[in-house]
Amino acid sequence: MQGFTQATARTLSEVFSTTSTDAGLSGFVMSSIPRRNAPVLWVQDHMSQNEAGRPYLPGLWSRRPMIHITLPRAADVLWAMEEGLRCASLVAVIGEVWGAPPVLDFTATRRLATRAEASDMPCWLIRRGAVPDLSAARNRWRVASLPSMLHPHDPMAPGDPRWQVELFRSREMEPGTWVARYDRAADRVDFSAAFRDGAVAEGDSAAGLRAAG
């Protein structure tokens, strides 16, 4: 995939799931955060936490510190995200909002996009239990977990996680569909062409397939 860089992500991006409880969304977003030893602010509404759980750092293979907040209303999540984007000591802001509350309209997403770009900071909005509607997000993704890569030392253990990702709207890049893989050793996300129907990546086997994310 050409053009996906940390600089590109320093705006508002939205992520949708094919399955609302798929933990792969969290893994993909966290893997896309710039490599700085600064905290990530992660804000969830209660419904997102109840249905999908809290972000679990060991499971997200992240070396980055995190500030996690759970708030009762979508309006509170959006306010906290916007305030976080004003904080120069953060490396990124991630928000999770369940469904399509009226407060999450075009104006709200435009405020987040404008603030993220003014602060030169990535802002990710995870949308569970929702379908894409009108939004000012610069990049909009659909993400689904795929079986992981083979572990290099233990065929019964999961290897590097993978996702099928679709960039279906972007003001910065050419939309398309890819297989994304988190390279643990390099601490980066690599993109490759999506599999043909029914195809499995070379080197995979039934013994080695594990859920990503």
N, C-alpha and C positions, 0 to 999 in steps of 0.2 A: 504494500500500500504506500503510495506516495503522498507526502504532504502532512502526515500525522506526526506532529512534533509537540513537545511540551509548550512551545510558544503558541502553537495553534490552539491548544486547549485552554489558554488563559482568557476564557470567556464563559458564558453560560452554555452548558451542554445538558440535554435531557436524555435519560435512558429509560426505555420501556422493556417489559419482559413479556414473553409468550406465556409464562406461568408465574403467577403473582408472587409465589413464595420461593422462586428460584434464587438461591444464594449467589449464583454466578454473577448477578448484577453488581453486588458489592465487591466481588473479587476483581471484576473488570475495571470498575471505577477506581478502586484503590491502587491497582497496578498502573494506572495512567497518571497518577499524581507525580509531579516533579520530584526529583531525588534530592531533597534537602532535609536536614535534621531539624525540622520545625514542625509544630503541631498541625494536625488536620482537625478542623471543627466539623463534627458529624452531628446533625440535628434530625431527629425523627419525631413524627407524630405518634400518638399512642397506638393507633391502628396498625401502622407499619411495624412497630415493635412487637405488638401482640401476634401479628400474622407471620412475620418474617424473622423475628428475633433481633437481638442487639448485634451490632458488628463485633466480631470476635477476632482480635488482632492475631493470635497465633494461627488461626485458620486463614487469615488474609496474608500470611507470610510477610507482614510489613515490619520494617524497622523504624517506622515513623511514629512518634507519639501522637496520641489522639485525645481530644476533648469531646466527650459524648454527652449530648443533652436530649432528653425526651420531654416533649411539650404536648399539651392536650389538644391544641387546635392547629389547623393548617396555617391560619393567620399568624400564630406565634412562631411557627417554623420559618415562615417567610421573613418575619421581622428579625429573628435571630440570624438567619443567613445574611441578610443585608448588613446587619451590624458587624458580623464576622468579617465581611468583605472590606470593612474599614480598618481592620486590624493588621498592621504590617508584619506582626510577629507570626502570623499563620502562613502555611504553605498552600492551603486550599480549604474550600468550604463545600461540604456535601450535605444535601438535604433529602429527606424521604417524606413524601406526602402520598397518602393512600387515596385512590380514586380521583375524582375530579371535583373538588370543592369549588364553589363559586368564587371564592377569594383568589384562587389560582387562575387568573385570567391573563389576557395579553399584557395588560398594564403591569401586573406583578412580575411577569417574566421579563418584560423590558427593563424594569427597575433593576432586577438582578443582573441582567446582561450588561447594562450600562455601568453599574457599580463594579462588576468583575473586571471589565475592560479598563475602567479608570484606575483600579488598584493593581492591574496586571496580575490577576490571580485566577486560577481555575475555580470554577463553580459548577458543581454537578448536581442535577436534580433527578433523583430516582423516583419514577412514577410506577407504583405497583397498583394493580387493579384498575388500570386506566387505559384509555385509547388516546392516540394523539389528537389534540385539538389545536385551536389557534394559539400560537406561542411565538415569542421573540427569541427563543433559544437559537443560537447560531448553528449548533450541531445537534441532530436528533438521531438516536440510535435505538435499535432493537437488539437485545442480547439474549442468548440462550446458552446454557451450559452444554458442553460436549464432554465425552470421555477424555480423561487426562492422557498425557503421554505416558509411555512406559518409564518406570523408575530405572535409572541406570544401574542400580545396585541390588534392587529387591523387586522381582517381578510381581510380588503380591501387594506392593505398596503403590500409591498413586504417584505419578511423576508430575511434570509441569502441567498446570491447569490450562484448559483451552475453552474457547467459546466460539459460537457462530455469531458474528456481529454484522448488522446491516446498518449502514449509514444512509438513512432514507431521505434526509434533508440536511443541507449544509450550505452556508454562505461562503465557505472557505475551501472546501474540498469537493472532489467528484464523488457523488454517492455510489454505493456499491455494497457488495456482500463479501465477507472474508472469514477465514478461520484465524482467530487471534490466539496467540500462545504467550503465556508469561514465562520468560526465561529467568529462572531464579538466580542462576549464576551471574548473569549480566544485569539483573534487576531492570528489565525492560519488557515491553510488549512487542512481539513480532507479528506481522500480518502476512498471510499467504492466501492464495486463491481458494475459494470455497470448494468443498468436495462436490463431485457429481453425485446425483441421486444414488444412494446405496453404497457409495465409496467410503473406504476407511483409510486413514493415513498409513503410509508405509511404515512397517515396524510395529503396528498395533497387533494385539492378539487378545483372545477372550480372557486369558489369564491376567492380562495387564491393564484392562480397561477399568478406569475408576471415574466417578463423577467429579467434574471440575468444580472449582469455586469453594 
